[in-house]
Amino acid sequence: MSITTINSSCTPAGGTASRSWPQAAKGVSAPEKLALIIPTLREAENIRGILDHVRSVLDPVGIPYEILVVDDDSPDGTGDIVSAVALDDPRVRLIVRKGEKGVAGATLLGWRNTDATILGVMDADLQHPPELLPALISAILAGHDLAIGSRYAAGGSLGDWNPARKLLSAAALWAAIPVQRKRIRAKDPTSGFFMLRRECIHQVRLQSSGFKLLLDILVRGRIRSVAEIPFAFGQRHRGASKATFEVACDYASLLASLYWERFGFHRRAHSSG
């Protein structure tokens, strides 16, 4: 399997602390451990299958791991199914959010509730193939700060998306180019399938609303090296797609914030100084 790698020699500061993050004691090297977050909303038809599939893929890898399902108070029994699985496997944990929605916030909440050294996220609908997880882990263990399941790296694809959706996705990518740092620009900065080292976002303020967390991490995180592992975006097995007008609006809001920080605030501060 091919891997697209992007490296940078610089490590920019990434904002101010907004929450406390678990971390190893000073001077102590923590053993490697993976925490994979699966955000859910009305995924009762998919969640047991994805949990079984992910565990069957991760078990042979040999790295300690836990799977945190962060559910936005689904009314279809998603949480009950996860709780039943967790009774048999303590590596599976359930966190229920009430009154909140959005993949970014759910992912950050899950990451704050683990002491793992490697943090990951994937969807619950099998559009992100669990078979890619070992390659993402290998990229991190090989020294990369961030490993992305990429639809746009050589060998990846958007699957059976219709032309209109492909056009919108391309527009989203083009809009993200100016705010990324040149030496670590990712081909797929809007992917929802990735892993990174915890220290890259420790005490970094990230936007908890919305659905596109990766671009925020690429811009604000302490990322020096990125690996993109290609995959073909799968067809949703059951349930409704979450690609909505709300997602587009949230992405536009994130872009506006990143553009302002990069081109607005700093220029104003420079001119007033």
Backbone as CSV, one residue per row, in Angstrom:
resi,resn,N_x,N_y,N_z,CA_x,CA_y,CA_z,C_x,C_y,C_z
1,MET,0.850,-1.206,0.000,0.000,0.000,0.000,0.875,1.242,0.000
2,SER,0.620,2.182,-0.900,1.450,3.381,-1.003,1.088,4.392,0.074
3,ILE,2.075,5.176,0.493,1.874,6.204,1.500,2.442,7.505,0.962
4,THR,1.635,8.555,0.974,2.109,9.874,0.608,2.587,10.570,1.863
5,THR,3.830,11.023,1.901,4.417,11.608,3.095,4.779,13.057,2.849
6,ILE,4.445,13.900,3.818,4.772,15.315,3.764,5.519,15.654,5.040
7,ASN,6.649,16.332,4.950,7.447,16.647,6.118,7.665,18.146,6.242
8,SER,7.877,18.583,7.469,8.201,19.983,7.721,9.262,20.041,8.805
9,SER,10.156,20.991,8.693,11.209,21.136,9.688,10.819,22.095,10.795
10,CYS,9.648,22.738,10.658,9.243,23.725,11.650,8.133,23.162,12.529
11,THR,8.085,23.641,13.787,7.054,23.231,14.732,6.427,24.475,15.329
12,PRO,5.401,25.036,14.673,4.826,26.283,15.156,4.034,26.086,16.433
13,ALA,3.959,27.112,17.231,3.105,27.075,18.416,1.672,26.996,17.970
14,GLY,0.816,26.405,18.810,-0.546,26.158,18.372,-1.619,26.669,19.280
15,GLY,-1.645,27.921,19.610,-2.766,28.455,20.362,-2.560,28.324,21.862
16,THR,-3.627,28.552,22.602,-3.561,28.532,24.053,-4.372,27.392,24.609
17,ALA,-4.122,27.087,25.863,-4.817,25.958,26.489,-6.265,26.298,26.733
18,SER,-7.145,25.344,26.429,-8.558,25.545,26.694,-9.105,24.472,27.616
19,ARG,-8.503,23.292,27.640,-8.932,22.193,28.489,-7.692,21.452,28.961
20,SER,-7.825,20.686,30.032,-6.711,19.864,30.475,-6.746,18.537,29.741
21,TRP,-5.568,18.102,29.296,-5.445,16.849,28.564,-4.625,15.884,29.400
22,PRO,-5.041,14.613,29.488,-4.218,13.625,30.198,-2.869,13.504,29.520
23,GLN,-1.820,13.326,30.320,-0.498,13.152,29.755,0.375,12.400,30.737
24,ALA,1.475,11.839,30.232,2.390,11.104,31.081,3.130,12.060,32.011
25,ALA,3.574,11.540,33.151,4.340,12.352,34.086,5.623,12.834,33.426
26,LYS,6.092,14.000,33.849,7.277,14.590,33.250,8.474,13.650,33.398
27,GLY,9.147,13.413,32.291,10.314,12.559,32.319,10.007,11.086,32.199
28,VAL,8.737,10.733,32.128,8.351,9.328,32.030,7.856,9.042,30.623
29,SER,8.407,8.031,29.990,7.991,7.663,28.645,6.798,6.713,28.731
30,ALA,5.656,7.173,28.261,4.441,6.365,28.340,4.462,5.286,27.272
31,PRO,3.988,4.072,27.598,3.903,3.027,26.570,2.880,3.409,25.515
32,GLU,3.101,2.953,24.299,2.186,3.284,23.220,0.812,2.666,23.467
33,LYS,-0.208,3.456,23.200,-1.590,2.998,23.329,-2.438,3.816,22.371
34,LEU,-3.380,3.166,21.728,-4.273,3.823,20.779,-5.652,4.021,21.389
35,ALA,-6.199,5.204,21.213,-7.602,5.465,21.523,-8.301,5.855,20.229
36,LEU,-9.223,5.025,19.797,-9.963,5.285,18.563,-11.358,5.772,18.920
37,ILE,-11.682,6.975,18.468,-12.996,7.559,18.737,-13.932,7.264,17.569
38,ILE,-15.130,6.813,17.885,-16.166,6.618,16.872,-17.370,7.476,17.281
39,PRO,-17.528,8.658,16.688,-18.693,9.497,16.994,-19.953,8.877,16.386
40,THR,-21.052,8.914,17.103,-22.287,8.317,16.590,-23.493,9.215,16.814
41,LEU,-24.427,9.095,15.911,-25.756,9.690,16.027,-26.699,8.822,15.203
42,ARG,-27.562,8.125,15.887,-28.510,7.195,15.258,-27.773,6.161,14.386
43,GLU,-26.891,5.420,15.006,-26.116,4.396,14.292,-26.412,2.995,14.820
44,ALA,-27.620,2.767,15.315,-27.956,1.461,15.882,-27.809,0.332,14.869
45,GLU,-28.055,0.630,13.606,-27.973,-0.410,12.585,-26.537,-0.773,12.232
46,ASN,-25.606,0.113,12.550,-24.214,-0.093,12.136,-23.252,-0.402,13.275
47,ILE,-23.543,0.054,14.494,-22.514,0.144,15.518,-21.967,-1.203,15.964
48,ARG,-22.794,-2.205,16.121,-22.256,-3.496,16.552,-21.322,-4.074,15.490
49,GLY,-21.710,-3.945,14.233,-20.869,-4.454,13.157,-19.525,-3.755,13.092
50,ILE,-19.525,-2.428,13.253,-18.262,-1.697,13.169,-17.367,-2.020,14.357
51,LEU,-17.948,-2.196,15.537,-17.136,-2.540,16.704,-16.495,-3.917,16.547
52,ASP,-17.256,-4.865,16.051,-16.699,-6.203,15.814,-15.597,-6.159,14.762
53,HIS,-15.851,-5.391,13.704,-14.894,-5.309,12.594,-13.595,-4.638,13.043
54,VAL,-13.710,-3.542,13.757,-12.524,-2.807,14.201,-11.687,-3.668,15.148
55,ARG,-12.327,-4.343,16.078,-11.566,-5.176,17.023,-10.865,-6.332,16.312
56,SER,-11.511,-6.896,15.314,-10.885,-8.002,14.589,-9.664,-7.543,13.810
57,VAL,-9.647,-6.270,13.403,-8.505,-5.722,12.676,-7.394,-5.294,13.630
58,LEU,-7.765,-4.714,14.783,-6.767,-4.191,15.706,-6.104,-5.271,16.549
59,ASP,-6.811,-6.318,16.867,-6.248,-7.349,17.747,-4.916,-7.906,17.244
60,PRO,-4.780,-8.233,15.946,-3.496,-8.781,15.480,-2.354,-7.772,15.457
61,VAL,-2.664,-6.478,15.532,-1.617,-5.458,15.467,-0.709,-5.525,16.689
62,GLY,-1.307,-5.833,17.838,-0.513,-6.018,19.046,-0.330,-4.791,19.906
63,ILE,-0.879,-3.645,19.507,-0.768,-2.434,20.310,-1.981,-2.357,21.247
64,PRO,-1.780,-2.008,22.529,-2.931,-1.796,23.417,-3.845,-0.717,22.845
65,TYR,-5.143,-0.918,22.960,-6.071,0.056,22.405,-7.373,0.078,23.191
66,GLU,-8.107,1.150,23.007,-9.480,1.238,23.479,-10.303,1.957,22.422
67,ILE,-11.567,1.633,22.366,-12.499,2.247,21.424,-13.519,3.022,22.235
68,LEU,-13.588,4.320,22.020,-14.545,5.164,22.719,-15.626,5.599,21.747
69,VAL,-16.824,5.133,21.981,-17.963,5.560,21.182,-18.573,6.775,21.875
70,VAL,-18.547,7.914,21.199,-19.117,9.146,21.748,-20.435,9.387,21.028
71,ASP,-21.528,9.155,21.733,-22.853,9.189,21.128,-23.597,10.462,21.509
72,ASP,-24.195,11.095,20.506,-24.945,12.329,20.736,-26.388,12.026,21.135
73,ASP,-26.512,11.198,22.194,-27.817,10.879,22.790,-28.803,10.354,21.752
74,SER,-28.367,9.369,20.995,-29.196,8.809,19.920,-30.483,8.201,20.481
75,PRO,-31.620,8.476,19.858,-32.889,7.928,20.339,-33.186,6.519,19.832
76,ASP,-32.268,5.945,19.027,-32.548,4.650,18.399,-31.913,3.464,19.118
77,GLY,-31.328,3.720,20.293,-30.731,2.625,21.045,-29.266,2.380,20.755
78,THR,-28.612,3.293,20.058,-27.187,3.130,19.777,-26.390,2.910,21.061
79,GLY,-26.637,3.744,22.064,-25.910,3.639,23.326,-26.131,2.306,24.023
80,ASP,-27.342,1.777,23.962,-27.631,0.486,24.611,-26.810,-0.638,23.977
81,ILE,-26.662,-0.585,22.664,-25.879,-1.610,21.967,-24.417,-1.523,22.370
82,VAL,-23.879,-0.307,22.426,-22.481,-0.132,22.819,-22.268,-0.596,24.252
83,SER,-23.202,-0.277,25.141,-23.094,-0.695,26.535,-23.069,-2.212,26.655
84,ALA,-23.869,-2.878,25.836,-23.889,-4.342,25.862,-22.542,-4.917,25.415
85,VAL,-21.957,-4.323,24.373,-20.646,-4.781,23.905,-19.579,-4.523,24.965
86,ALA,-19.668,-3.357,25.628,-18.673,-2.981,26.635,-18.687,-3.916,27.840
87,LEU,-19.813,-4.532,28.135,-19.881,-5.487,29.237,-18.988,-6.694,28.982
88,ASP,-18.857,-7.063,27.724,-18.020,-8.208,27.359,-16.585,-7.822,27.034
89,ASP,-16.348,-6.554,26.721,-15.010,-6.110,26.335,-14.751,-4.734,26.948
90,PRO,-13.978,-4.659,28.031,-13.728,-3.378,28.701,-12.941,-2.387,27.854
91,ARG,-12.400,-2.832,26.718,-11.694,-1.900,25.831,-12.682,-1.019,25.071
92,VAL,-13.955,-1.362,25.101,-14.998,-0.559,24.470,-15.669,0.283,25.549
93,ARG,-15.743,1.591,25.311,-16.342,2.509,26.289,-17.368,3.394,25.585
94,LEU,-18.366,3.809,26.339,-19.424,4.678,25.819,-19.416,6.002,26.565
95,ILE,-19.466,7.092,25.812,-19.662,8.428,26.360,-20.878,9.021,25.672
96,VAL,-21.834,9.496,26.437,-23.056,10.068,25.870,-23.057,11.578,26.087
97,ARG,-23.229,12.313,24.997,-23.368,13.765,25.075,-24.848,14.122,24.960
98,LYS,-25.273,15.068,25.729,-26.661,15.526,25.658,-26.690,17.000,25.272
99,GLY,-27.521,17.328,24.317,-27.666,18.715,23.904,-26.549,19.221,23.022
100,GLU,-25.714,18.336,22.513,-24.622,18.740,21.629,-24.593,17.827,20.410
101,LYS,-24.102,18.370,19.304,-23.938,17.598,18.079,-22.654,18.030,17.382
102,GLY,-22.177,17.176,16.502,-20.994,17.520,15.729,-19.846,16.581,15.993
103,VAL,-19.200,16.159,14.918,-18.116,15.187,15.017,-16.901,15.771,15.736
104,ALA,-16.571,17.038,15.496,-15.377,17.632,16.098,-15.466,17.620,17.620
105,GLY,-16.571,18.099,18.161,-16.727,18.131,19.607,-16.749,16.740,20.218
106,ALA,-17.411,15.800,19.544,-17.459,14.428,20.044,-16.062,13.817,20.067
107,THR,-15.291,14.066,19.028,-13.942,13.522,18.951,-13.054,14.096,20.046
108,LEU,-13.092,15.403,20.228,-12.269,16.036,21.256,-12.659,15.558,22.647
109,LEU,-13.947,15.371,22.888,-14.401,14.859,24.182,-13.835,13.465,24.430
110,GLY,-13.877,12.619,23.418,-13.314,11.289,23.564,-11.824,11.330,23.849
111,TRP,-11.095,12.171,23.132,-9.654,12.270,23.330,-9.313,12.774,24.725
112,ARG,-10.152,13.656,25.274,-9.881,14.156,26.627,-10.157,13.097,27.694
113,ASN,-10.844,12.048,27.335,-11.196,11.003,28.303,-10.361,9.743,28.125
114,THR,-9.148,9.906,27.644,-8.230,8.792,27.508,-6.811,9.283,27.753
115,ASP,-5.954,8.363,28.194,-4.543,8.705,28.374,-3.674,8.129,27.267
116,ALA,-4.290,7.706,26.162,-3.561,7.082,25.062,-2.561,8.053,24.440
117,THR,-1.482,7.503,23.918,-0.454,8.317,23.259,-0.778,8.570,21.794
118,ILE,-1.588,7.696,21.193,-1.995,7.837,19.797,-3.511,8.006,19.770
119,LEU,-3.981,9.053,19.109,-5.401,9.376,19.066,-5.915,9.208,17.647
120,GLY,-7.085,8.592,17.503,-7.657,8.383,16.181,-9.141,8.618,16.152
121,VAL,-9.685,8.700,14.947,-11.125,8.872,14.770,-11.531,8.249,13.440
122,MET,-12.722,7.666,13.420,-13.293,7.140,12.184,-14.813,7.134,12.321
123,ASP,-15.499,7.067,11.181,-16.955,7.033,11.169,-17.483,5.646,11.532
124,ALA,-18.764,5.607,11.870,-19.397,4.353,12.281,-20.138,3.659,11.148
125,ASP,-20.092,4.211,9.943,-20.952,3.710,8.878,-20.235,2.837,7.853
126,LEU,-18.964,2.464,8.151,-18.151,1.614,7.284,-17.747,2.276,5.970
127,GLN,-17.952,3.593,5.865,-17.387,4.305,4.721,-15.876,4.467,4.891
128,HIS,-15.419,4.383,6.133,-13.991,4.340,6.433,-13.632,2.885,6.703
129,PRO,-12.829,2.248,5.858,-12.551,0.820,6.007,-11.648,0.524,7.203
130,PRO,-12.089,-0.289,8.154,-11.230,-0.635,9.296,-9.920,-1.281,8.885
131,GLU,-9.881,-1.921,7.722,-8.649,-2.561,7.264,-7.495,-1.577,7.101
132,LEU,-7.801,-0.273,7.029,-6.748,0.733,6.885,-6.090,1.074,8.222
133,LEU,-6.706,0.698,9.332,-6.202,1.084,10.648,-4.757,0.641,10.895
134,PRO,-4.376,-0.600,10.576,-2.972,-0.979,10.806,-1.981,-0.107,10.044
135,ALA,-2.326,0.323,8.834,-1.430,1.186,8.064,-1.301,2.564,8.717
136,LEU,-2.392,3.081,9.258,-2.334,4.364,9.952,-1.471,4.248,11.201
137,ILE,-1.648,3.171,11.957,-0.835,2.951,13.151,0.640,2.841,12.781
138,SER,0.932,2.086,11.742,2.321,1.907,11.312,2.972,3.230,10.934
139,ALA,2.207,4.103,10.289,2.748,5.405,9.903,3.114,6.238,11.133
140,ILE,2.272,6.190,12.165,2.571,6.916,13.395,3.788,6.315,14.087
141,LEU,3.832,5.002,14.207,4.959,4.344,14.870,6.257,4.531,14.100
142,ALA,6.147,4.802,12.795,7.335,5.040,11.974,7.892,6.453,12.154
143,GLY,7.182,7.298,12.898,7.699,8.626,13.198,6.877,9.795,12.720
144,HIS,5.760,9.552,12.027,4.919,10.654,11.574,4.043,11.173,12.719
145,ASP,3.819,12.467,12.729,2.938,13.067,13.732,1.471,12.794,13.431
146,LEU,1.138,12.709,12.148,-0.244,12.601,11.710,-0.337,11.637,10.543
147,ALA,-1.311,10.738,10.591,-1.548,9.796,9.490,-3.005,9.932,9.064
148,ILE,-3.213,10.165,7.774,-4.545,10.470,7.247,-4.999,9.368,6.298
149,GLY,-6.202,8.867,6.503,-6.846,8.042,5.490,-7.323,8.977,4.395
150,SER,-6.692,8.909,3.233,-6.846,9.956,2.221,-7.581,9.468,0.979
151,ARG,-8.600,10.219,0.602,-9.332,9.937,-0.631,-8.638,10.546,-1.845
152,TYR,-7.716,11.483,-1.602,-7.105,12.232,-2.689,-5.637,11.891,-2.924
153,ALA,-5.031,11.098,-2.039,-3.668,10.625,-2.316,-3.724,9.635,-3.473
154,ALA,-2.599,9.434,-4.132,-2.543,8.512,-5.263,-3.030,7.129,-4.842
155,GLY,-4.043,6.630,-5.542,-4.627,5.342,-5.207,-5.934,5.447,-4.449
156,GLY,-6.259,6.635,-3.951,-7.524,6.835,-3.246,-8.621,7.259,-4.202
157,SER,-9.866,7.233,-3.725,-10.988,7.656,-4.571,-12.175,8.051,-3.710
158,LEU,-13.108,8.745,-4.341,-14.326,9.193,-3.673,-15.461,8.181,-3.794
159,GLY,-15.198,7.045,-4.380,-16.240,6.035,-4.506,-17.288,6.455,-5.520
160,ASP,-18.557,6.241,-5.152,-19.640,6.490,-6.102,-20.324,7.842,-5.885
161,TRP,-19.573,8.833,-5.399,-20.160,10.154,-5.228,-20.656,10.689,-6.570
162,ASN,-21.759,11.444,-6.519,-22.268,12.049,-7.747,-21.421,13.270,-8.103
163,PRO,-21.486,13.740,-9.357,-20.628,14.848,-9.798,-20.765,16.113,-8.957
164,ALA,-21.984,16.416,-8.504,-22.179,17.635,-7.718,-21.429,17.554,-6.393
165,ARG,-21.509,16.395,-5.743,-20.819,16.236,-4.462,-19.310,16.259,-4.653
166,LYS,-18.828,15.679,-5.736,-17.397,15.715,-6.021,-16.927,17.148,-6.248
167,LEU,-17.743,17.943,-6.928,-17.389,19.332,-7.186,-17.318,20.120,-5.883
168,LEU,-18.286,19.897,-4.994,-18.284,20.588,-3.707,-17.068,20.190,-2.872
169,SER,-16.710,18.898,-2.915,-15.543,18.433,-2.176,-14.273,19.085,-2.711
170,ALA,-14.161,19.178,-4.038,-12.990,19.822,-4.643,-12.905,21.290,-4.247
171,ALA,-14.052,21.953,-4.211,-14.073,23.362,-3.805,-13.618,23.520,-2.357
172,ALA,-14.041,22.580,-1.492,-13.633,22.626,-0.089,-12.127,22.463,0.052
173,LEU,-11.544,21.607,-0.771,-10.099,21.398,-0.722,-9.345,22.639,-1.182
174,TRP,-9.793,23.232,-2.274,-9.134,24.427,-2.783,-9.203,25.568,-1.774
175,ALA,-10.335,25.670,-1.095,-10.492,26.737,-0.107,-9.562,26.556,1.082
176,ALA,-9.156,25.314,1.333,-8.305,25.029,2.489,-6.821,25.231,2.205
177,ILE,-6.439,25.340,0.943,-5.017,25.427,0.606,-4.325,26.643,1.228
178,PRO,-4.885,27.845,1.143,-4.142,29.014,1.641,-3.871,29.002,3.142
179,VAL,-4.718,28.354,3.930,-4.520,28.408,5.385,-3.570,27.330,5.886
180,GLN,-3.246,26.347,5.050,-2.308,25.313,5.467,-0.869,25.784,5.294
181,ARG,-0.006,25.252,6.145,1.420,25.553,5.998,1.970,24.809,4.783
182,LYS,2.788,25.478,3.994,3.210,24.958,2.693,3.901,23.613,2.799
183,ARG,4.733,23.432,3.802,5.547,22.224,3.857,4.776,20.993,4.331
184,ILE,3.597,21.190,4.879,2.822,20.027,5.330,1.383,20.081,4.813
185,ARG,1.203,20.623,3.638,-0.140,20.655,3.064,-0.608,19.243,2.742
186,ALA,-1.767,18.892,3.264,-2.334,17.568,3.015,-3.200,17.603,1.770
187,LYS,-3.221,16.493,1.052,-4.084,16.388,-0.119,-5.551,16.249,0.277
188,ASP,-5.797,15.699,1.476,-7.174,15.487,1.928,-7.352,16.062,3.339
189,PRO,-7.336,17.396,3.471,-7.420,18.020,4.797,-8.814,17.975,5.416
190,THR,-9.803,17.458,4.683,-11.155,17.360,5.237,-11.535,15.923,5.563
191,SER,-10.579,15.013,5.534,-10.861,13.619,5.872,-11.309,13.503,7.325
192,GLY,-12.193,12.548,7.577,-12.624,12.274,8.946,-12.026,11.001,9.490
193,PHE,-10.959,10.510,8.844,-10.359,9.223,9.179,-8.861,9.450,9.336
194,PHE,-8.372,9.562,10.579,-6.963,9.880,10.781,-6.526,9.534,12.207
195,MET,-5.205,9.551,12.409,-4.579,9.355,13.713,-3.472,10.382,13.886
196,LEU,-3.161,10.699,15.139,-2.072,11.620,15.427,-1.515,11.351,16.811
197,ARG,-0.342,11.896,17.065,0.248,11.804,18.389,-0.362,12.853,19.313
198,ARG,-0.628,12.446,20.543,-1.298,13.327,21.505,-0.563,14.641,21.699
199,GLU,0.786,14.587,21.777,1.523,15.808,22.081,1.354,16.885,21.018
200,CYS,0.910,16.502,19.826,0.743,17.477,18.747,-0.401,18.450,19.008
201,ILE,-1.322,18.074,19.881,-2.444,18.976,20.160,-2.584,19.284,21.642
202,HIS,-1.592,18.882,22.451,-1.651,19.190,23.868,-1.623,20.704,24.076
203,GLN,-2.606,21.212,24.807,-2.752,22.640,25.091,-2.934,23.482,23.825
204,VAL,-3.488,22.879,22.786,-3.823,23.609,21.559,-5.330,23.827,21.532
205,ARG,-5.744,25.038,21.295,-7.172,25.349,21.243,-7.717,24.967,19.870
206,LEU,-8.651,24.033,19.856,-9.274,23.588,18.620,-10.763,23.880,18.663
207,GLN,-11.338,24.119,17.502,-12.764,24.444,17.415,-13.583,23.194,17.644
208,SER,-14.411,23.190,18.685,-15.159,21.989,19.054,-16.486,21.853,18.324
209,SER,-16.911,22.886,17.627,-18.152,22.790,16.869,-17.846,22.326,15.453
210,GLY,-18.839,21.750,14.807,-18.673,21.388,13.408,-18.220,19.963,13.194
211,PHE,-17.729,19.700,11.975,-17.492,18.337,11.532,-16.111,18.114,10.931
212,LYS,-15.335,19.172,10.683,-14.065,19.036,9.974,-12.912,19.382,10.905
213,LEU,-12.557,18.445,11.765,-11.527,18.678,12.770,-10.119,18.629,12.187
214,LEU,-9.898,17.823,11.171,-8.549,17.621,10.663,-7.904,18.911,10.172
215,LEU,-8.622,19.717,9.424,-8.044,20.968,8.924,-7.611,21.858,10.080
216,ASP,-8.406,21.914,11.127,-8.068,22.699,12.310,-6.755,22.205,12.915
217,ILE,-6.590,20.883,12.998,-5.361,20.300,13.544,-4.167,20.615,12.652
218,LEU,-4.346,20.516,11.344,-3.253,20.812,10.413,-2.772,22.252,10.544
219,VAL,-3.699,23.167,10.799,-3.348,24.582,10.867,-2.823,24.965,12.246
220,ARG,-3.490,24.493,13.311,-3.157,24.948,14.659,-2.280,23.982,15.450
221,GLY,-2.224,22.731,15.032,-1.463,21.745,15.781,0.036,21.833,15.537
222,ARG,0.780,21.116,16.362,2.241,21.045,16.223,2.579,19.857,15.325
223,ILE,2.300,19.981,14.068,2.463,18.893,13.110,3.707,19.141,12.267
224,ARG,4.631,18.167,12.289,5.864,18.298,11.506,5.918,17.318,10.343
225,SER,5.181,16.208,10.453,5.261,15.178,9.426,3.893,14.526,9.261
226,VAL,3.457,14.420,8.008,2.144,13.868,7.692,2.286,12.720,6.701
227,ALA,1.605,11.624,6.967,1.527,10.514,6.016,0.081,10.372,5.563
228,GLU,-0.134,10.268,4.256,-1.478,10.065,3.722,-1.556,8.675,3.098
229,ILE,-2.443,7.857,3.628,-2.615,6.493,3.152,-3.913,6.443,2.349
230,PRO,-3.834,6.080,1.068,-5.032,6.155,0.213,-6.060,5.091,0.550
231,PHE,-7.324,5.454,0.373,-8.410,4.487,0.484,-9.562,4.928,-0.400
232,ALA,-10.396,3.985,-0.758,-11.597,4.291,-1.543,-12.751,4.504,-0.588
233,PHE,-13.338,5.679,-0.628,-14.455,6.016,0.256,-15.610,5.072,-0.039
234,GLY,-16.076,4.369,0.980,-17.084,3.340,0.787,-18.502,3.878,0.732
235,GLN,-19.402,3.002,0.398,-20.818,3.346,0.365,-21.412,3.084,1.734
236,ARG,-22.225,4.014,2.208,-22.850,3.848,3.510,-23.743,2.610,3.496
237,HIS,-23.567,1.733,4.504,-24.303,0.476,4.529,-25.760,0.680,4.939
238,ARG,-25.970,1.418,6.020,-27.328,1.649,6.515,-27.405,3.053,7.092
239,GLY,-28.635,3.554,7.281,-28.822,4.859,7.883,-28.696,5.976,6.876
240,ALA,-28.807,7.198,7.399,-28.820,8.377,6.532,-27.465,9.049,6.500
241,SER,-27.116,9.623,5.358,-25.868,10.357,5.220,-25.895,11.614,6.078
242,LYS,-24.701,11.986,6.601,-24.597,13.196,7.418,-24.014,14.355,6.618
243,ALA,-23.895,14.198,5.302,-23.414,15.281,4.446,-24.573,16.231,4.173
244,THR,-24.731,17.243,5.007,-25.875,18.127,4.955,-25.430,19.575,4.784
245,PHE,-26.425,20.446,4.607,-26.167,21.867,4.524,-25.529,22.371,5.815
246,GLU,-25.903,21.778,6.955,-25.316,22.155,8.242,-23.812,21.897,8.250
247,VAL,-23.395,20.769,7.676,-21.972,20.448,7.602,-21.241,21.503,6.784
248,ALA,-21.820,21.900,5.663,-21.207,22.911,4.809,-21.076,24.245,5.536
249,CYS,-22.098,24.615,6.274,-22.061,25.883,7.023,-20.998,25.856,8.109
250,ASP,-20.881,24.722,8.804,-19.867,24.605,9.850,-18.467,24.681,9.266
251,TYR,-18.278,24.073,8.100,-16.969,24.120,7.455,-16.636,25.552,7.037
252,ALA,-17.622,26.256,6.525,-17.409,27.657,6.143,-17.031,28.499,7.359
253,SER,-17.658,28.211,8.498,-17.333,28.939,9.724,-15.902,28.661,10.171
254,LEU,-15.478,27.394,10.079,-14.097,27.051,10.438,-13.116,27.749,9.511
255,LEU,-13.388,27.720,8.206,-12.504,28.388,7.246,-12.386,29.876,7.553
256,ALA,-13.515,30.502,7.865,-13.498,31.930,8.163,-12.604,32.223,9.369
257,SER,-12.702,31.364,10.395,-11.884,31.545,11.587,-10.402,31.369,11.271
258,LEU,-10.068,30.354,10.491,-8.665,30.098,10.155,-8.095,31.193,9.256
259,TYR,-8.898,31.651,8.294,-8.448,32.737,7.415,-8.194,34.003,8.226
260,TRP,-9.083,34.288,9.172,-8.943,35.494,9.978,-7.670,35.434,10.824
261,GLU,-7.417,34.272,11.427,-6.213,34.133,12.241,-4.952,34.271,11.398
262,ARG,-4.981,33.720,10.206,-3.767,33.722,9.382,-3.540,35.032,8.647
263,PHE,-4.610,35.648,8.155,-4.452,36.812,7.288,-5.021,38.104,7.869
264,GLY,-5.942,37.990,8.827,-6.567,39.194,9.358,-5.937,39.695,10.629
265,PHE,-5.976,38.875,11.669,-5.509,39.287,12.987,-4.037,39.656,12.973
266,HIS,-3.219,38.772,12.380,-1.780,39.020,12.414,-1.392,40.263,11.614
267,ARG,-2.068,40.487,10.497,-1.756,41.688,9.714,-2.133,42.954,10.477
268,ARG,-3.291,42.891,11.167,-3.715,44.062,11.942,-2.736,44.326,13.075
269,ALA,-2.309,43.233,13.765,-1.376,43.399,14.872,-0.056,43.968,14.383
270,HIS,0.388,43.512,13.200,1.645,43.995,12.632,1.546,45.469,12.255
271,SER,0.441,45.845,11.632,0.293,47.223,11.194,0.148,48.178,12.375
272,SER,-0.481,47.691,13.464,-0.666,48.576,14.619,0.597,48.669,15.469
273,GLY,1.535,47.716,15.238,2.773,47.731,16.010,3.788,48.659,15.391
